[in-house]
Amino acid sequence: MTWSLALRNGDFDVQRAQLGKVTGYQKLVQDFRCALLTRMGSDPLHPGWGSLLDGGTTLDGRDVPGVIGTEDFDLAMAVIETEIRRIAEYFQNRQLRRVKEERQRYSKSTLTASEILVGISNIRPIQVGTTLNVLVTLTTGSGDSVDVTIPLTDDSLVTR
């Protein structure tokens, strides 16, 4: 089993003087959401981490504008869906590499079935005022469907 430090409102979740942690599908959801809400190119140590939903800088140094504020809703949704699927593929490749390395090294994997991203079964936009909430349904290795909500507004995603 693996874990990540729990986040609440963009900061570490501290309860009773201890840092919280998330495991299982909750870890998958938190890690996936963080990847989508982090602007690509904003971390100098990991320039390929993050998404281009709010724009960003690609690995080859190209600046890409975000889709927020785009007049063409259909184009914006196509870009959003493409970026969500790109992040999902990145996660799956990273998890597959990890499982292979751990099986070679330890003869077992530390990832549990509920932490493994098998696929995306649904991407649905829900407009709430000036916020576009994108509901993404992930399918885990344990067969569960888990919803992740990605809020897109004209405010910077990095501040979330």
N, C-alpha and C positions, 0 to 999 in steps of 0.2 A: 504494500500500500504506500502511496506517495501522498504528500500534502503540500499545501501552499499556505502562507500567512493569510489570514482572513482580512478582507478589506471592508470598510463601512464608510460610505460617503467619501471615497477616495483616499482614506487614511487607514492605518492599521487598526484593527479591532482589538482594543485592550479591555479585558474584564478581570477584575480582581488581581490587578497588577501583573497579568499574564497576557502575552500576545496570543490571540486566537488563531486557530488553523482550520482549514477546510480540507475535506477528503472526499473521495468518491465523485459522484456526479456534480456535487457542489463545487469541487475543485475544477472540474472540466468547465462548468458554466462560468466561474469567475475568471479563469485563465482565458477562455474564448472571448468573453466580454472585454477584458483588459486589452487583448490584441486588437479588437475592433475599435476601441475608444482611444487608443494611443496613436498619435499622428506618426506615420512612417517618417523616419529620418530625425525624429526628435531625441533619440538616444544615441549619442556618439559612439558608445561602446557596442551597440547592436543596431546599426543603421538599417537593416532589413526588417526589423521588428515593427509591428504596427500596421495600420491600414491607411488607405488613401481616401477614406470617406470624407474627411475634413481637409483633404489636400495633403501635401507632404512632398518629400524628396525621395525619389527612387534610388536604387543602388547605383545606377549609372549617373546620378547627379541631376536628373531632370526634376524640375519643380512641376507638380501636378496640382491643378486647382481642385477644390472640393466640390461636392454636388449640392451642398447646402445653399439655398437661395436660387437654384436653377429654375428657370421658368418652365422648362419642358419636364413634366412629371414622369412621363414614360421613359425618357432618357435617364433621368435621375434614378428611377427604380432599376433600370437595366445596369447602371453603374454600381448601385448599392448591392444588387444581387450578385454581380460578378465579383465584387470585392469580398463579400461574405463567403462565397464559394472558394475564392483564392485562399482566404485565411483558413477555412476548413481543410483544404488540401494540404496547406502548410502544416497544420496540426497533425493530420493523419500521417504525413511523411515523417515528421519528427517522432511521433509515437512508434511508428513501425521501426525506425532506426534504433530507437531506444530498446524496444523489445528484443530485437535481433542481437544487439550488443550485450544486453543483460543475460540473454539465454546462452550466449557464447561464454561469457565471463562467469556467471553464477549458476547456470543451468535452470534459471527461472527468471520471470519478470517481476518487477516490483509494482507495475501498474495493475490495478484491478479492472475487471470488466466494465464497471460503471464509470471509470475514468477514461475509457477509450472511446474516441469519436468514430462511430461507424459511418455516419452520414448526416445529411440535412434533409428532413422530410417536408419542411414548409418554410417559406419566407413570405411574411404578410405585412404590408404597411397599415398602420392605424394612425390617422390624423387626429391629434388632440390640440386644438388651438393652433399655436405656431410651432408645435413640436410634432415631428414625424416619428412615431415609435415603430420600429421595425421588429416584429415578433419572429424570432428564428426558433424552429423546433429541431433540436438535435436528437439523434438516435445514438444511444450508447451501446457498448459491447454487451451489456447485460439485457439489452432489448428494451430498455426504458426510453420514453420520449420525454425530453426536458426542454422547457421553454426558456429562451433568453430574450430579454427586451433591450433593444438598443435605441436610446433616445437621440434623435438628430434635431438640433436647433441651430439658429444662426449664432448662438453663443459658441465659444470654442469648446470642442470636445475634450481638450486636454485638461480643462479645469474640473472635470467630473471625477 
